[in-house]
Amino acid sequence: MFSKYDFLKDVSPAKEDWRIKVKVVRAWKVHNFQRRDFDDNVEMVLLDEHGGRIRATVKGSLPIRKKIHEGDCYFIKKIRVGFNSDVFRPTKHQYRLSFNLRTDLKSIVDSNLSASEFDFVDYDIIEKETSDSPYLVDVIGLISGIGEVCERVVSGRKTKMIVLELDNLRGQKLECTLWLHYADEV
């Protein structure tokens, strides 16, 4: 077990020996288009005890990806830090983490990491930001309208999508787009 660890707000490429204690609050698979012979990559949002959030990636070729589960807590060290520069980013942290063959992962139980898995954003804030905001957000509302499932071409591939209308308790409305299998689940 690590006696000292760092907080996500401090993570940057300026240091290589990060030691973090986190909870995996979201995890999803992303198809590995560069290496079709490898399994899907795993993308995650990690949360520390101060509410700091950061994106992390485990390449499909790394065996460690099978040891990581959404909702579980871990001590992690020897993890790479890079810029969080993709088109859509699940956190506003400037950097992202990448697991590698040297990454050390230890499963733990820690009640300090029981903070909310959601980071809800008020409708007003979403409307003030541009509709092309690169950050993914959590919202809650009552579904008051459902569009038709349709297909769009995104990055040269057909992709299913559906648009929902959400109402909050103040009567504000917000459109929300669900992609891929989430469109089917509605």
C-alpha positions, 0 to 999 in steps of 0.5 A: 500500500502507498503511504503517500499519494498525490491528488488529481488536481496536481497531476501534470507531465512535470513529474513521472512518479505519480501515486494516486488513490482513485475510484473508477466512476465511469468506464466504457470501451472504445474500438481500437481502430489502429490495431483491429487485432487488439481488444477494445481500449477502456476509457475511464473517469477517475475520482479522488477523495477531493472530488478531482476528476481525470480521464484515463485510458487503458489500451486493449493490448494491456492485460491490466485492463481486465483488472479494472472495474467501474465502481472499484477503488485503486492505488495506482502508480507509474502511470503516464500523463499526457494532454487531454486534447480529444474532440470530446473530453469526459473531464475538464482536467488539462491532462489525461492518464495512460496505463502502460506495462509498468503501471502498478494497480492495487485494488482497495476499499476506501470510504473516502472515495465514496463521493458522488459518481456524478458531476451534475451541471445545471441547464443554465450553465449548459445553455451559456456554453457553446453548443459545440462544448467539448466536455461531456456532462451529467444532467438529470431530468424528466424525458418530455420528448423523444425523437426518432432513432436515425443514422448519421455518418460520423468520421466516415462511419454510420452511427445511430443517434436519438435526440431526447428533450429533458425537463428539469424541476424549474420547467427548463428544457434541454436537448440531449443526444444519445449515440450508438447502443444508447439510442437503441436502449431508449 
